[in-house]
Amino acid sequence: MQRNLLVMIVLVTLLPLGLQAADDVAVNNTQQQEVAALDAQKFRDDIESLNRSFDEVRRDQLNYKIENSLLKEVYSSNLETVNTVMTIALALFTVLGFLGVRGIFSLRGEFRGELSTFQNVTSEAQKRLDEIERSHKNISEQIHRLNRENEEQNARISTMELHDQAASAFQKNDFERTIELMSLALEANPQDVEAMNQKAMAYISTGKYTEAAALLNKAIEVNPDFSSAVQNLLEALICAGRIEDFDIVLNKHRFEIAKTLHLEEYLTALRLFKTDQVEILYSHMIEHIESLSQPDEAGWCLDWNFEDIKRATKSSYGTNHRKALIVYTDVLSGDLSPINGLARIRELQVIDLESFQL
């Protein structure tokens, strides 16, 4: 009894341990089965990879055999073609030799000769072409020059017509028309000193002395030897009362002014009049008229437009010394004889002297 109880106690004590051990064994078996399954799958994958590699090797071997066969066929075909060409070439040379055709060196010599001839012909043709081109260029230049000369000639003709029309308008005292025509001429040729001079004369006649002086100075810059512009400039300056500028221009061009008979004496009289040197003015005019060598002939007249100074001195209208100046210009223009002019100036001088004494 005691013995059975002891056995039961031992069994109760060992039973949990046995169950735990069984569980451990079961877990270990499960893990081992999973590992075995993984190993089996890896083995199957390796076998499948080897099969694919084996298939690729077989395909490469097959491709190699096909390519090798194709190369053999191509080589065989090319060899047959080369043999055929060589056979034809040999046959051709045999036929040519049989027919007595000249050798290759002779043919090459003829070819060189013909090539040299062709080069000579080409060179001659090129020279001829160059000559034709030069001739064409020369003709083109001549045509261009002729066209330019025609244009210049037409411009000159047009300018001459403008000058003629302006001169006609100036003679008719149509000064505005003169200015308009000469402005057109200057648009065509800004260096036309004749147009500048004609336009400036029209300015002087309309009392625009500043504009006239500026235009005449420009004309003298273009042509310093343009004596007509210098003379008109002196008149424009004296009419404008610009005495200092007048003296500068007169001293600079005195030699040229002296070439025109009686011009310097006339300009001196204008300066004395503008500076109100009345007594000296009378003495100068009388002395000048008395110095005329042949007072009864027309060779001593001064070719000048005295109408401008008459218009410029209107502010002194009615004074005796202005009347004397007008008489003096009439003498210089030939409208009044020196004897009569001299007598009239002396009469006016006496009147002025008496008025001065009073």
C-alpha positions as CSV (number, residue, x, y, z in Angstrom):
1,M,0.0,0.0,0.0
2,Q,2.7,2.4,1.0
3,R,4.6,1.2,-2.1
4,N,1.7,2.1,-4.5
5,L,1.3,5.5,-2.8
6,L,4.9,6.2,-3.4
7,V,4.6,5.3,-7.0
8,M,1.6,7.5,-7.5
9,I,3.5,10.4,-5.8
10,V,6.4,9.9,-8.2
11,L,4.1,9.7,-11.2
12,V,2.3,12.9,-10.2
13,T,5.6,14.7,-9.8
14,L,7.1,13.5,-13.1
15,L,3.9,13.9,-15.2
16,P,4.3,17.7,-15.8
17,L,7.9,17.2,-16.7
18,G,7.0,14.6,-19.2
19,L,4.4,16.8,-20.8
20,Q,6.9,19.7,-21.1
21,A,9.4,17.4,-22.7
22,A,6.8,16.1,-25.2
23,D,6.0,19.6,-26.1
24,D,9.6,20.5,-26.7
25,V,10.0,17.4,-28.8
26,A,7.0,18.4,-30.9
27,V,8.3,21.9,-31.5
28,N,11.7,20.6,-32.5
29,N,10.1,18.3,-35.0
30,T,8.1,21.1,-36.5
31,Q,11.2,23.3,-36.9
32,Q,13.1,20.5,-38.4
33,Q,10.3,19.9,-40.9
34,E,10.3,23.5,-41.9
35,V,14.0,23.6,-42.4
36,A,13.8,20.4,-44.5
37,A,11.0,22.0,-46.6
38,L,13.2,25.1,-47.2
39,D,16.1,22.9,-48.2
40,A,14.0,20.9,-50.6
41,Q,12.6,24.1,-52.2
42,K,16.2,25.5,-52.6
43,F,17.3,22.3,-54.1
44,R,14.4,22.4,-56.6
45,D,15.3,26.0,-57.5
46,D,18.9,25.0,-58.1
47,I,17.8,22.2,-60.3
48,E,15.5,24.6,-62.3
49,S,18.4,27.1,-62.7
50,L,20.7,24.4,-64.0
51,N,18.0,23.4,-66.5
52,R,17.8,26.9,-67.8
53,S,21.5,27.2,-68.0
54,F,21.6,24.0,-69.9
55,D,18.9,25.2,-72.3
56,E,20.9,28.4,-73.0
57,V,24.1,26.4,-73.7
58,R,22.2,24.3,-76.1
59,R,20.7,27.4,-77.9
60,D,24.2,28.9,-78.1
61,Q,25.6,25.7,-79.6
62,L,22.7,25.7,-82.1
63,N,23.3,29.4,-83.1
64,Y,27.0,28.7,-83.5
65,K,26.3,25.9,-85.8
66,I,23.9,28.0,-87.9
67,E,26.4,30.9,-88.1
68,N,29.2,28.6,-89.0
69,S,27.1,27.1,-91.8
70,L,26.2,30.6,-93.1
71,L,29.8,31.7,-93.0
72,K,30.9,28.7,-95.0
73,E,28.2,29.4,-97.5
74,V,29.1,33.1,-97.8
75,Y,32.8,32.3,-98.1
76,S,32.1,29.7,-100.8
77,S,29.9,32.2,-102.7
78,N,32.5,35.0,-102.5
79,L,35.2,32.6,-103.6
80,E,33.2,31.6,-106.6
81,T,32.6,35.3,-107.4
82,V,36.3,36.1,-107.2
83,N,37.2,33.2,-109.3
84,T,34.6,34.2,-111.9
85,V,35.8,37.8,-112.0
86,M,39.4,36.7,-112.3
87,T,38.5,34.4,-115.1
88,I,36.6,37.1,-117.0
89,A,39.5,39.6,-116.4
90,L,42.1,37.0,-117.7
91,A,39.8,36.3,-120.7
92,L,39.5,40.0,-121.4
93,F,43.2,40.7,-121.3
94,T,43.7,37.6,-123.5
95,V,41.2,38.9,-126.1
96,L,42.7,42.4,-126.0
97,G,46.2,41.0,-126.5
98,F,44.9,38.8,-129.3
99,L,43.3,41.7,-131.1
100,G,46.5,43.7,-130.9
101,V,45.3,46.5,-128.6
102,R,48.2,48.7,-127.4
103,G,49.6,48.1,-124.0
104,I,48.5,49.7,-120.7
105,F,51.5,52.1,-120.7
106,S,50.6,53.4,-124.1
107,L,47.1,53.9,-123.0
108,R,48.2,55.7,-119.9
109,G,50.5,58.0,-122.0
110,E,47.6,58.9,-124.3
111,F,45.4,59.5,-121.3
112,R,48.0,61.9,-119.8
113,G,48.3,63.7,-123.2
114,E,44.5,64.1,-123.4
115,L,44.4,65.2,-119.8
116,S,47.1,67.8,-120.5
117,T,45.2,69.0,-123.5
118,F,42.0,69.2,-121.4
119,Q,43.8,71.2,-118.8
120,N,45.2,73.6,-121.4
121,V,41.7,74.0,-122.9
122,T,40.3,74.6,-119.4
123,S,43.0,77.1,-118.6
124,E,42.3,79.0,-121.8
125,A,38.6,78.9,-121.1
126,Q,39.2,80.3,-117.6
127,K,41.4,83.1,-119.0
128,R,38.7,83.9,-121.5
129,L,36.1,83.9,-118.7
130,D,38.3,86.2,-116.6
131,E,38.7,88.6,-119.5
132,I,34.9,88.5,-120.1
133,E,34.3,89.2,-116.4
134,R,36.9,92.1,-116.4
135,S,35.3,93.5,-119.5
136,H,31.8,93.2,-117.9
137,K,33.1,94.9,-114.8
138,N,34.6,97.7,-116.9
139,I,31.4,98.1,-118.8
140,S,29.4,98.2,-115.6
141,E,31.7,100.8,-114.1
142,Q,31.4,102.9,-117.3
143,I,27.7,102.6,-117.2
144,H,27.7,103.6,-113.5
145,R,30.0,106.5,-114.2
146,L,27.8,107.6,-117.1
147,N,24.7,107.4,-115.0
148,R,26.4,109.4,-112.2
149,E,27.5,112.0,-114.8
150,N,24.0,112.2,-116.2
151,E,22.6,112.7,-112.7
152,E,25.2,115.4,-112.0
153,Q,24.5,117.0,-115.3
154,N,20.8,117.0,-114.7
155,A,21.4,118.4,-111.2
156,R,23.5,121.1,-112.7
157,I,20.9,121.9,-115.3
158,S,18.3,122.0,-112.7
159,T,20.5,124.3,-110.5
160,M,21.2,126.6,-113.5
161,E,17.5,126.9,-114.1
162,L,17.0,127.8,-110.4
163,H,19.7,130.4,-110.7
164,D,18.2,131.9,-113.8
165,Q,14.7,132.0,-112.3
166,A,16.2,133.6,-109.1
167,A,18.1,136.2,-111.0
168,S,14.9,137.1,-112.9
169,A,12.9,137.3,-109.7
170,F,15.6,139.5,-108.1
171,Q,15.5,141.9,-111.0
172,K,11.8,142.1,-110.6
173,N,12.3,142.9,-106.8
174,D,10.6,139.6,-106.0
175,F,13.0,138.9,-103.2
176,E,10.9,136.3,-101.4
177,R,10.8,134.3,-104.6
178,T,14.5,134.6,-104.9
179,I,15.1,133.3,-101.4
180,E,12.7,130.4,-102.1
181,L,14.5,129.4,-105.3
182,M,18.0,129.7,-103.8
183,S,16.9,127.6,-100.9
184,L,15.9,124.8,-103.3
185,A,19.3,125.1,-105.0
186,L,21.1,124.8,-101.6
187,E,19.0,121.7,-100.8
188,A,20.4,120.1,-103.9
189,N,23.9,121.3,-103.3
190,P,24.7,122.8,-99.8
191,Q,28.1,124.0,-101.0
192,D,26.7,126.2,-103.8
193,V,28.3,129.5,-103.0
194,E,26.5,131.3,-105.8
195,A,23.2,130.3,-104.3
196,M,24.4,131.5,-100.9
197,N,25.4,134.8,-102.4
198,Q,22.2,135.3,-104.3
199,K,20.1,134.4,-101.3
200,A,22.1,136.7,-99.1
201,M,21.5,139.6,-101.6
202,A,17.8,139.0,-101.3
203,Y,18.1,139.0,-97.5
204,I,19.9,142.4,-97.7
205,S,17.2,143.8,-99.9
206,T,14.6,142.7,-97.4
207,G,16.5,144.2,-94.4
208,K,17.5,140.8,-93.0
209,Y,21.2,141.8,-92.5
210,T,22.0,139.2,-89.8
211,E,20.8,136.3,-91.9
212,A,22.7,137.7,-94.9
213,A,25.9,138.1,-93.0
214,A,25.7,134.5,-91.6
215,L,25.1,133.1,-95.1
216,L,27.9,135.1,-96.6
217,N,30.4,134.1,-93.9
218,K,29.5,130.4,-94.8
219,A,30.1,131.1,-98.5
220,I,33.5,132.6,-97.7
221,E,34.4,129.6,-95.6
222,V,33.7,127.4,-98.6
223,N,35.4,129.7,-101.1
224,P,37.7,132.3,-99.4
225,D,38.4,133.9,-102.8
226,F,34.7,134.6,-103.6
227,S,35.1,138.4,-103.9
228,S,31.4,139.0,-104.5
229,A,30.5,137.4,-101.2
230,V,33.1,139.5,-99.4
231,Q,31.7,142.7,-100.9
232,N,28.1,141.8,-100.0
233,L,29.2,140.8,-96.5
234,L,30.8,144.3,-96.0
235,E,27.5,146.0,-97.1
236,A,25.4,143.7,-94.9
237,L,27.6,144.4,-91.8
238,I,27.6,148.2,-92.4
239,C,23.9,148.2,-92.9
240,A,23.4,146.3,-89.7
241,G,25.7,148.8,-87.9
242,R,28.3,146.1,-87.0
243,I,31.2,148.5,-87.4
244,E,33.8,146.4,-85.7
245,D,33.0,143.3,-87.8
246,F,33.0,145.6,-90.9
247,D,36.5,146.8,-90.1
248,I,37.8,143.3,-89.5
249,V,36.5,142.0,-92.8
250,L,37.7,145.1,-94.7
251,N,41.2,144.9,-93.3
252,K,41.4,141.2,-94.1
253,H,40.2,141.6,-97.7
254,R,41.5,145.1,-98.4
255,F,43.7,143.9,-101.3
256,E,40.8,142.2,-103.0
257,I,38.4,145.1,-102.4
258,A,41.0,147.5,-104.0
259,K,40.7,145.5,-107.3
260,T,37.2,146.9,-107.8
261,L,37.4,150.6,-108.8
262,H,35.8,153.1,-106.3
263,L,34.5,150.3,-104.1
264,E,36.7,151.0,-101.1
265,E,35.8,154.8,-101.3
266,Y,32.1,153.9,-101.4
267,L,32.4,151.6,-98.3
268,T,34.4,154.2,-96.5
269,A,31.6,156.8,-97.1
270,L,29.0,154.3,-95.7
271,R,31.1,153.8,-92.6
272,L,31.4,157.6,-92.0
273,F,27.6,157.9,-92.5
274,K,26.8,155.1,-90.0
275,T,29.2,156.5,-87.4
276,D,27.7,160.1,-87.9
277,Q,31.0,161.6,-88.9
278,V,29.2,164.2,-91.1
279,E,32.0,166.7,-91.7
280,I,34.5,164.0,-92.6
281,L,31.8,162.3,-94.8
282,Y,31.3,165.5,-96.9
283,S,35.1,166.0,-97.3
284,H,35.5,162.3,-98.4
285,M,32.7,162.4,-101.0
286,I,33.9,165.7,-102.5
287,E,37.5,164.6,-102.6
288,H,36.5,161.4,-104.3
289,I,34.4,163.0,-107.0
290,E,37.0,165.6,-107.7
291,S,39.6,162.8,-108.2
292,L,37.7,161.3,-111.0
293,S,40.1,161.6,-114.0
294,Q,37.4,161.7,-116.8
295,P,34.2,162.8,-115.2
296,D,32.3,163.1,-118.5
297,E,32.9,159.4,-119.4
298,A,31.2,156.3,-118.1
299,G,34.3,154.3,-117.4
300,W,34.5,155.4,-113.8
301,C,31.0,154.1,-112.8
302,L,30.7,151.5,-109.9
303,D,28.7,148.4,-110.8
304,W,26.7,148.2,-107.6
305,N,23.1,147.9,-106.4
306,F,22.7,151.2,-104.5
307,E,19.0,150.6,-103.8
308,D,20.0,148.5,-100.7
309,I,21.8,151.4,-99.1
310,K,18.9,153.7,-99.9
311,R,16.5,151.3,-98.1
312,A,19.0,150.9,-95.2
313,T,19.3,154.6,-94.6
314,K,15.6,155.4,-94.5
315,S,15.8,156.1,-90.8
316,S,17.9,159.2,-91.6
317,Y,15.4,160.2,-94.3
318,G,15.2,164.0,-94.7
319,T,18.7,164.8,-93.3
320,N,21.1,166.7,-95.6
321,H,24.0,164.3,-95.2
322,R,21.7,161.4,-96.3
323,K,20.7,163.5,-99.3
324,A,24.3,164.1,-100.0
325,L,25.0,160.3,-99.7
326,I,22.2,159.5,-102.2
327,V,23.7,162.1,-104.6
328,Y,27.1,160.5,-104.2
329,T,25.6,157.0,-105.1
330,D,23.9,158.6,-108.1
331,V,27.2,159.9,-109.3
332,L,28.9,156.5,-108.8
333,S,26.1,154.7,-110.6
334,G,26.3,157.1,-113.6
335,D,22.8,158.4,-113.1
336,L,24.2,161.9,-112.3
337,S,27.2,163.6,-113.8
338,P,30.1,164.2,-111.4
339,I,30.0,168.0,-112.0
340,N,26.3,168.2,-111.1
341,G,26.7,165.8,-108.2
342,L,29.7,167.7,-106.8
343,A,27.7,171.0,-106.9
344,R,24.7,169.5,-105.2
345,I,26.9,167.9,-102.4
346,R,28.6,171.3,-101.8
347,E,25.2,173.0,-101.5
348,L,24.1,170.4,-98.9
349,Q,27.4,170.8,-97.1
350,V,27.0,174.5,-96.7
351,I,23.5,174.0,-95.4
352,D,24.6,171.5,-92.8
353,L,27.6,173.6,-91.7
354,E,25.3,176.6,-91.2
355,S,22.9,174.4,-89.2
356,F,25.8,173.1,-87.1
357,Q,27.0,176.7,-86.4
358,L,23.5,177.6,-85.3
